[in-house]
C-alpha cells in the first residue's frame, strides 16, 4: 500500500487557494482554520498556509533547472496521474485559461521514463507539475 505524502506550502489568500485547489483542481477540502486549509490532492494531504506574503516591487526570477529543453521551476510539487486523468486535467486547465509555465507535452519520448507533463502556478505563485506515464512501471526507470 502506498503512503500518502503531506506537504505544507505558503499562500497569500485562502479564498484564492480554495478556488484554485478546491474548485479548479477538484481537491476536496478537509480541516481548516482562518490560517490554513487542508486539501485532498489525489489521496495526498496538502495544506495551504496563509503567510500574508504579498508580492511587492520587482518579482524575483524564480529558480529553475533545464530539463528536456525547458526551464523547470524549482521547487514544485504535483501528482503522477493515470494518462486519461492527466489529459482531462490538461483540458480543464486549458479551458480555464490557466497560464502554463510549460505547456502540456510528452518528454523523453522513446526513452526510459517517457512521460506527459505540464507545469503551472497557483494564484500565490507556487509551481505545480502533473505528469503521467503511458506505462506506470517506468516511473523510476533508468534503462
PyMOL CGO cylinders between C-alpha atoms (Angstrom):
from pymol import cmd
from pymol.cgo import CYLINDER

trace = [
    CYLINDER, 0.00, 0.00, 0.00, 1.32, 3.44, -0.93, 0.3, 1, 1, 1, 1, 1, 1,
    CYLINDER, 1.32, 3.44, -0.93, 1.57, 6.01, 1.82, 0.3, 1, 1, 1, 1, 1, 1,
    CYLINDER, 1.57, 6.01, 1.82, 0.22, 9.50, 1.15, 0.3, 1, 1, 1, 1, 1, 1,
    CYLINDER, 0.22, 9.50, 1.15, 2.59, 12.41, 1.44, 0.3, 1, 1, 1, 1, 1, 1,
    CYLINDER, 2.59, 12.41, 1.44, 1.97, 15.62, 3.36, 0.3, 1, 1, 1, 1, 1, 1,
    CYLINDER, 1.97, 15.62, 3.36, 3.05, 19.00, 2.02, 0.3, 1, 1, 1, 1, 1, 1,
    CYLINDER, 3.05, 19.00, 2.02, 2.53, 22.42, 3.59, 0.3, 1, 1, 1, 1, 1, 1,
    CYLINDER, 2.53, 22.42, 3.59, 3.04, 25.47, 1.38, 0.3, 1, 1, 1, 1, 1, 1,
    CYLINDER, 3.04, 25.47, 1.38, 2.53, 29.24, 1.62, 0.3, 1, 1, 1, 1, 1, 1,
    CYLINDER, 2.53, 29.24, 1.62, -0.35, 31.17, 0.07, 0.3, 1, 1, 1, 1, 1, 1,
    CYLINDER, -0.35, 31.17, 0.07, -1.27, 34.84, 0.31, 0.3, 1, 1, 1, 1, 1, 1,
    CYLINDER, -1.27, 34.84, 0.31, -5.05, 34.40, 0.02, 0.3, 1, 1, 1, 1, 1, 1,
    CYLINDER, -5.05, 34.40, 0.02, -7.07, 31.43, 1.33, 0.3, 1, 1, 1, 1, 1, 1,
    CYLINDER, -7.07, 31.43, 1.33, -10.13, 32.26, -0.80, 0.3, 1, 1, 1, 1, 1, 1,
    CYLINDER, -10.13, 32.26, -0.80, -7.98, 32.10, -3.95, 0.3, 1, 1, 1, 1, 1, 1,
    CYLINDER, -7.98, 32.10, -3.95, -6.40, 28.86, -2.72, 0.3, 1, 1, 1, 1, 1, 1,
    CYLINDER, -6.40, 28.86, -2.72, -9.85, 27.36, -2.15, 0.3, 1, 1, 1, 1, 1, 1,
    CYLINDER, -9.85, 27.36, -2.15, -10.99, 28.42, -5.63, 0.3, 1, 1, 1, 1, 1, 1,
    CYLINDER, -10.99, 28.42, -5.63, -7.84, 27.05, -7.27, 0.3, 1, 1, 1, 1, 1, 1,
    CYLINDER, -7.84, 27.05, -7.27, -7.26, 23.80, -5.36, 0.3, 1, 1, 1, 1, 1, 1,
    CYLINDER, -7.26, 23.80, -5.36, -10.84, 23.03, -4.40, 0.3, 1, 1, 1, 1, 1, 1,
    CYLINDER, -10.84, 23.03, -4.40, -12.60, 24.46, -7.43, 0.3, 1, 1, 1, 1, 1, 1,
    CYLINDER, -12.60, 24.46, -7.43, -10.32, 24.19, -10.45, 0.3, 1, 1, 1, 1, 1, 1,
    CYLINDER, -10.32, 24.19, -10.45, -8.25, 21.16, -9.40, 0.3, 1, 1, 1, 1, 1, 1,
    CYLINDER, -8.25, 21.16, -9.40, -11.20, 19.46, -7.68, 0.3, 1, 1, 1, 1, 1, 1,
    CYLINDER, -11.20, 19.46, -7.68, -9.40, 18.74, -4.40, 0.3, 1, 1, 1, 1, 1, 1,
    CYLINDER, -9.40, 18.74, -4.40, -11.86, 18.03, -1.57, 0.3, 1, 1, 1, 1, 1, 1,
    CYLINDER, -11.86, 18.03, -1.57, -11.33, 20.28, 1.43, 0.3, 1, 1, 1, 1, 1, 1,
    CYLINDER, -11.33, 20.28, 1.43, -10.53, 18.80, 4.82, 0.3, 1, 1, 1, 1, 1, 1,
    CYLINDER, -10.53, 18.80, 4.82, -9.93, 20.59, 8.10, 0.3, 1, 1, 1, 1, 1, 1,
    CYLINDER, -9.93, 20.59, 8.10, -9.30, 24.31, 8.09, 0.3, 1, 1, 1, 1, 1, 1,
    CYLINDER, -9.30, 24.31, 8.09, -8.89, 27.40, 10.20, 0.3, 1, 1, 1, 1, 1, 1,
    CYLINDER, -8.89, 27.40, 10.20, -8.63, 31.08, 9.38, 0.3, 1, 1, 1, 1, 1, 1,
    CYLINDER, -8.63, 31.08, 9.38, -4.89, 30.49, 8.77, 0.3, 1, 1, 1, 1, 1, 1,
    CYLINDER, -4.89, 30.49, 8.77, -4.76, 27.21, 6.79, 0.3, 1, 1, 1, 1, 1, 1,
    CYLINDER, -4.76, 27.21, 6.79, -6.76, 24.75, 4.69, 0.3, 1, 1, 1, 1, 1, 1,
    CYLINDER, -6.76, 24.75, 4.69, -6.20, 21.01, 4.16, 0.3, 1, 1, 1, 1, 1, 1,
    CYLINDER, -6.20, 21.01, 4.16, -6.88, 19.64, 0.67, 0.3, 1, 1, 1, 1, 1, 1,
    CYLINDER, -6.88, 19.64, 0.67, -7.02, 16.07, -0.58, 0.3, 1, 1, 1, 1, 1, 1,
    CYLINDER, -7.02, 16.07, -0.58, -4.79, 16.07, -3.67, 0.3, 1, 1, 1, 1, 1, 1,
    CYLINDER, -4.79, 16.07, -3.67, -5.48, 12.64, -5.17, 0.3, 1, 1, 1, 1, 1, 1,
    CYLINDER, -5.48, 12.64, -5.17, -5.18, 10.99, -1.76, 0.3, 1, 1, 1, 1, 1, 1,
    CYLINDER, -5.18, 10.99, -1.76, -2.32, 13.17, -0.51, 0.3, 1, 1, 1, 1, 1, 1,
    CYLINDER, -2.32, 13.17, -0.51, -2.63, 15.84, 2.17, 0.3, 1, 1, 1, 1, 1, 1,
    CYLINDER, -2.63, 15.84, 2.17, -1.58, 19.31, 1.08, 0.3, 1, 1, 1, 1, 1, 1,
    CYLINDER, -1.58, 19.31, 1.08, -2.03, 22.29, 3.37, 0.3, 1, 1, 1, 1, 1, 1,
    CYLINDER, -2.03, 22.29, 3.37, -2.24, 25.88, 2.17, 0.3, 1, 1, 1, 1, 1, 1,
    CYLINDER, -2.24, 25.88, 2.17, -0.89, 28.12, 4.97, 0.3, 1, 1, 1, 1, 1, 1,
    CYLINDER, -0.89, 28.12, 4.97, -1.72, 31.81, 4.93, 0.3, 1, 1, 1, 1, 1, 1,
    CYLINDER, -1.72, 31.81, 4.93, 1.57, 33.67, 5.23, 0.3, 1, 1, 1, 1, 1, 1,
    CYLINDER, 1.57, 33.67, 5.23, 0.44, 37.20, 4.47, 0.3, 1, 1, 1, 1, 1, 1,
    CYLINDER, 0.44, 37.20, 4.47, 3.31, 37.46, 1.99, 0.3, 1, 1, 1, 1, 1, 1,
    CYLINDER, 3.31, 37.46, 1.99, 2.35, 39.72, -0.86, 0.3, 1, 1, 1, 1, 1, 1,
    CYLINDER, 2.35, 39.72, -0.86, 4.37, 40.36, -3.96, 0.3, 1, 1, 1, 1, 1, 1,
    CYLINDER, 4.37, 40.36, -3.96, 5.72, 43.86, -3.86, 0.3, 1, 1, 1, 1, 1, 1,
    CYLINDER, 5.72, 43.86, -3.86, 8.02, 45.74, -6.16, 0.3, 1, 1, 1, 1, 1, 1,
    CYLINDER, 8.02, 45.74, -6.16, 10.03, 43.65, -8.59, 0.3, 1, 1, 1, 1, 1, 1,
    CYLINDER, 10.03, 43.65, -8.59, 9.17, 40.00, -8.77, 0.3, 1, 1, 1, 1, 1, 1,
    CYLINDER, 9.17, 40.00, -8.77, 12.36, 37.97, -8.36, 0.3, 1, 1, 1, 1, 1, 1,
    CYLINDER, 12.36, 37.97, -8.36, 13.15, 35.44, -11.06, 0.3, 1, 1, 1, 1, 1, 1,
    CYLINDER, 13.15, 35.44, -11.06, 12.16, 32.05, -9.64, 0.3, 1, 1, 1, 1, 1, 1,
    CYLINDER, 12.16, 32.05, -9.64, 14.87, 29.37, -9.77, 0.3, 1, 1, 1, 1, 1, 1,
    CYLINDER, 14.87, 29.37, -9.77, 14.72, 26.71, -12.47, 0.3, 1, 1, 1, 1, 1, 1,
    CYLINDER, 14.72, 26.71, -12.47, 16.70, 23.82, -13.90, 0.3, 1, 1, 1, 1, 1, 1,
    CYLINDER, 16.70, 23.82, -13.90, 16.97, 22.88, -17.57, 0.3, 1, 1, 1, 1, 1, 1,
    CYLINDER, 16.97, 22.88, -17.57, 15.19, 19.60, -18.36, 0.3, 1, 1, 1, 1, 1, 1,
    CYLINDER, 15.19, 19.60, -18.36, 14.50, 18.38, -21.89, 0.3, 1, 1, 1, 1, 1, 1,
    CYLINDER, 14.50, 18.38, -21.89, 14.89, 21.89, -23.33, 0.3, 1, 1, 1, 1, 1, 1,
    CYLINDER, 14.89, 21.89, -23.33, 12.61, 23.59, -20.77, 0.3, 1, 1, 1, 1, 1, 1,
    CYLINDER, 12.61, 23.59, -20.77, 13.28, 25.66, -17.65, 0.3, 1, 1, 1, 1, 1, 1,
    CYLINDER, 13.28, 25.66, -17.65, 11.62, 23.56, -14.94, 0.3, 1, 1, 1, 1, 1, 1,
    CYLINDER, 11.62, 23.56, -14.94, 10.60, 25.68, -11.92, 0.3, 1, 1, 1, 1, 1, 1,
    CYLINDER, 10.60, 25.68, -11.92, 12.19, 24.68, -8.61, 0.3, 1, 1, 1, 1, 1, 1,
    CYLINDER, 12.19, 24.68, -8.61, 10.67, 23.97, -6.18, 0.3, 1, 1, 1, 1, 1, 1,
    CYLINDER, 10.67, 23.97, -6.18, 7.47, 22.39, -7.49, 0.3, 1, 1, 1, 1, 1, 1,
    CYLINDER, 7.47, 22.39, -7.49, 5.06, 19.64, -6.47, 0.3, 1, 1, 1, 1, 1, 1,
    CYLINDER, 5.06, 19.64, -6.47, 2.29, 17.62, -8.03, 0.3, 1, 1, 1, 1, 1, 1,
    CYLINDER, 2.29, 17.62, -8.03, 0.99, 14.14, -8.68, 0.3, 1, 1, 1, 1, 1, 1,
    CYLINDER, 0.99, 14.14, -8.68, 1.59, 11.36, -11.19, 0.3, 1, 1, 1, 1, 1, 1,
    CYLINDER, 1.59, 11.36, -11.19, -1.82, 10.64, -12.68, 0.3, 1, 1, 1, 1, 1, 1,
    CYLINDER, -1.82, 10.64, -12.68, -3.21, 7.96, -14.96, 0.3, 1, 1, 1, 1, 1, 1,
    CYLINDER, -3.21, 7.96, -14.96, -2.89, 9.20, -18.56, 0.3, 1, 1, 1, 1, 1, 1,
    CYLINDER, -2.89, 9.20, -18.56, -6.64, 9.74, -19.08, 0.3, 1, 1, 1, 1, 1, 1,
    CYLINDER, -6.64, 9.74, -19.08, -6.85, 11.81, -15.86, 0.3, 1, 1, 1, 1, 1, 1,
    CYLINDER, -6.85, 11.81, -15.86, -3.79, 13.83, -16.95, 0.3, 1, 1, 1, 1, 1, 1,
    CYLINDER, -3.79, 13.83, -16.95, -5.39, 14.59, -20.32, 0.3, 1, 1, 1, 1, 1, 1,
    CYLINDER, -5.39, 14.59, -20.32, -8.67, 15.61, -18.64, 0.3, 1, 1, 1, 1, 1, 1,
    CYLINDER, -8.67, 15.61, -18.64, -6.81, 17.91, -16.21, 0.3, 1, 1, 1, 1, 1, 1,
    CYLINDER, -6.81, 17.91, -16.21, -4.79, 19.47, -19.05, 0.3, 1, 1, 1, 1, 1, 1,
    CYLINDER, -4.79, 19.47, -19.05, -8.05, 20.14, -20.90, 0.3, 1, 1, 1, 1, 1, 1,
    CYLINDER, -8.05, 20.14, -20.90, -9.75, 21.60, -17.79, 0.3, 1, 1, 1, 1, 1, 1,
    CYLINDER, -9.75, 21.60, -17.79, -6.78, 23.90, -17.12, 0.3, 1, 1, 1, 1, 1, 1,
    CYLINDER, -6.78, 23.90, -17.12, -6.67, 25.00, -20.76, 0.3, 1, 1, 1, 1, 1, 1,
    CYLINDER, -6.67, 25.00, -20.76, -10.42, 25.65, -20.77, 0.3, 1, 1, 1, 1, 1, 1,
    CYLINDER, -10.42, 25.65, -20.77, -9.95, 27.78, -17.61, 0.3, 1, 1, 1, 1, 1, 1,
    CYLINDER, -9.95, 27.78, -17.61, -7.20, 29.78, -19.37, 0.3, 1, 1, 1, 1, 1, 1,
    CYLINDER, -7.20, 29.78, -19.37, -4.57, 28.78, -16.82, 0.3, 1, 1, 1, 1, 1, 1,
    CYLINDER, -4.57, 28.78, -16.82, -1.20, 30.11, -17.92, 0.3, 1, 1, 1, 1, 1, 1,
    CYLINDER, -1.20, 30.11, -17.92, 1.21, 27.21, -18.25, 0.3, 1, 1, 1, 1, 1, 1,
    CYLINDER, 1.21, 27.21, -18.25, 4.85, 27.60, -17.25, 0.3, 1, 1, 1, 1, 1, 1,
    CYLINDER, 4.85, 27.60, -17.25, 5.47, 24.59, -19.51, 0.3, 1, 1, 1, 1, 1, 1,
    CYLINDER, 5.47, 24.59, -19.51, 2.59, 23.61, -21.81, 0.3, 1, 1, 1, 1, 1, 1,
    CYLINDER, 2.59, 23.61, -21.81, 1.38, 20.00, -21.66, 0.3, 1, 1, 1, 1, 1, 1,
    CYLINDER, 1.38, 20.00, -21.66, 3.64, 17.76, -23.77, 0.3, 1, 1, 1, 1, 1, 1,
    CYLINDER, 3.64, 17.76, -23.77, 5.43, 14.39, -23.80, 0.3, 1, 1, 1, 1, 1, 1,
    CYLINDER, 5.43, 14.39, -23.80, 9.07, 14.47, -22.76, 0.3, 1, 1, 1, 1, 1, 1,
    CYLINDER, 9.07, 14.47, -22.76, 11.83, 11.88, -23.02, 0.3, 1, 1, 1, 1, 1, 1,
    CYLINDER, 11.83, 11.88, -23.02, 9.98, 10.38, -26.00, 0.3, 1, 1, 1, 1, 1, 1,
    CYLINDER, 9.98, 10.38, -26.00, 11.27, 6.90, -26.83, 0.3, 1, 1, 1, 1, 1, 1,
    CYLINDER, 11.27, 6.90, -26.83, 13.45, 6.84, -23.69, 0.3, 1, 1, 1, 1, 1, 1,
    CYLINDER, 13.45, 6.84, -23.69, 13.08, 5.19, -20.30, 0.3, 1, 1, 1, 1, 1, 1,
    CYLINDER, 13.08, 5.19, -20.30, 10.71, 7.33, -18.26, 0.3, 1, 1, 1, 1, 1, 1,
    CYLINDER, 10.71, 7.33, -18.26, 8.81, 8.78, -21.23, 0.3, 1, 1, 1, 1, 1, 1,
    CYLINDER, 8.81, 8.78, -21.23, 6.13, 10.96, -19.66, 0.3, 1, 1, 1, 1, 1, 1,
    CYLINDER, 6.13, 10.96, -19.66, 3.43, 13.51, -20.30, 0.3, 1, 1, 1, 1, 1, 1,
    CYLINDER, 3.43, 13.51, -20.30, 3.98, 16.61, -18.18, 0.3, 1, 1, 1, 1, 1, 1,
    CYLINDER, 3.98, 16.61, -18.18, 2.74, 20.14, -17.58, 0.3, 1, 1, 1, 1, 1, 1,
    CYLINDER, 2.74, 20.14, -17.58, 3.73, 22.94, -15.22, 0.3, 1, 1, 1, 1, 1, 1,
    CYLINDER, 3.73, 22.94, -15.22, 1.64, 25.84, -13.95, 0.3, 1, 1, 1, 1, 1, 1,
    CYLINDER, 1.64, 25.84, -13.95, 1.44, 28.11, -10.90, 0.3, 1, 1, 1, 1, 1, 1,
    CYLINDER, 1.44, 28.11, -10.90, -1.27, 28.61, -8.30, 0.3, 1, 1, 1, 1, 1, 1,
    CYLINDER, -1.27, 28.61, -8.30, -2.51, 32.16, -7.52, 0.3, 1, 1, 1, 1, 1, 1,
    CYLINDER, -2.51, 32.16, -7.52, 0.26, 32.53, -4.89, 0.3, 1, 1, 1, 1, 1, 1,
    CYLINDER, 0.26, 32.53, -4.89, 2.99, 31.59, -7.38, 0.3, 1, 1, 1, 1, 1, 1,
    CYLINDER, 2.99, 31.59, -7.38, 3.62, 28.01, -6.16, 0.3, 1, 1, 1, 1, 1, 1,
    CYLINDER, 3.62, 28.01, -6.16, 4.73, 25.82, -9.07, 0.3, 1, 1, 1, 1, 1, 1,
    CYLINDER, 4.73, 25.82, -9.07, 2.92, 22.55, -9.74, 0.3, 1, 1, 1, 1, 1, 1,
    CYLINDER, 2.92, 22.55, -9.74, 3.78, 19.69, -12.08, 0.3, 1, 1, 1, 1, 1, 1,
    CYLINDER, 3.78, 19.69, -12.08, 1.33, 16.99, -13.04, 0.3, 1, 1, 1, 1, 1, 1,
    CYLINDER, 1.33, 16.99, -13.04, 2.60, 14.08, -15.09, 0.3, 1, 1, 1, 1, 1, 1,
    CYLINDER, 2.60, 14.08, -15.09, 1.53, 10.72, -16.44, 0.3, 1, 1, 1, 1, 1, 1,
    CYLINDER, 1.53, 10.72, -16.44, 3.25, 7.67, -17.84, 0.3, 1, 1, 1, 1, 1, 1,
    CYLINDER, 3.25, 7.67, -17.84, 1.86, 5.50, -20.61, 0.3, 1, 1, 1, 1, 1, 1,
    CYLINDER, 1.86, 5.50, -20.61, 3.46, 2.64, -18.62, 0.3, 1, 1, 1, 1, 1, 1,
    CYLINDER, 3.46, 2.64, -18.62, 3.43, 3.44, -14.89, 0.3, 1, 1, 1, 1, 1, 1,
    CYLINDER, 3.43, 3.44, -14.89, 6.05, 0.75, -14.25, 0.3, 1, 1, 1, 1, 1, 1,
    CYLINDER, 6.05, 0.75, -14.25, 8.61, 3.12, -15.86, 0.3, 1, 1, 1, 1, 1, 1,
    CYLINDER, 8.61, 3.12, -15.86, 8.18, 5.79, -13.15, 0.3, 1, 1, 1, 1, 1, 1,
    CYLINDER, 8.18, 5.79, -13.15, 11.69, 5.11, -11.81, 0.3, 1, 1, 1, 1, 1, 1,
    CYLINDER, 11.69, 5.11, -11.81, 13.18, 3.52, -14.94, 0.3, 1, 1, 1, 1, 1, 1,
    CYLINDER, 13.18, 3.52, -14.94, 16.80, 4.26, -15.76, 0.3, 1, 1, 1, 1, 1, 1,
    CYLINDER, 16.80, 4.26, -15.76, 17.25, 1.96, -18.76, 0.3, 1, 1, 1, 1, 1, 1,
]
cmd.load_cgo(trace, "trace")
